[in-house]
Amino acid sequence: MFLRATNRVKDGKPHRYFSVVESVRHPGAKHPVQKPILYLGELNDSQQTA
C-alpha cells in the first residue's frame, strides 16, 4: 500500500487530492493495477504548513 497524489486544476487553481492504494496483479494483466483502499481528500494550505 502507498499514498497516491492526484493533481487537478479547478477554476484556475491547483488542487491536490490524496488516496491510499494497493497494487493488485490480475491474471493475464501485463502490469499491476492500483486499487483504491481509502480516499483522504484534499490537503489545503493550512494543513500543508502544519
N, C-alpha and C positions, 0 to 999 in steps of 0.2 A: 504494500500500500504506500502511496505517496500523495503529496499535496500538488494539485494542478491549478495553475492560474490561467484564467481566460481574460484577455484584454478586449475591450469594446469601446468604440467612440459613439457616444449618445449625446445628441444636441450640441455637438462640437466639443464635448468634454470627455477626456479619457476615463474609463471605469475599469476596475479590475475585480473579477469575481473568483472565488476560491471553492474548490471541492476536493474531497478525499476520494481517490480512485484506486482500484486494484487492477493488475494486469491479469487477464484471463486468456488462455490459448484455447481456441475452439478447434475441434477436429477438422482437418482439411484446410485450415486457415494458414496463410503464409507468415503471418506475424500476430503477436498478441493484440487483444482488444482491451481498451481501458474501460472498465465498468465502474460507474459512479457508485460510491457507497454512502457518502454524506455530502450534502450541499451546504457550504458555510456562508455563502453570500458575499456581499461587497465589503471591502476593507476601506473605510472612509479616512479622511485626513487625520482626524483626532485619534483614531485607533492606530494609524500607521506611525505617528510620532511617539506613541507610548511604548 
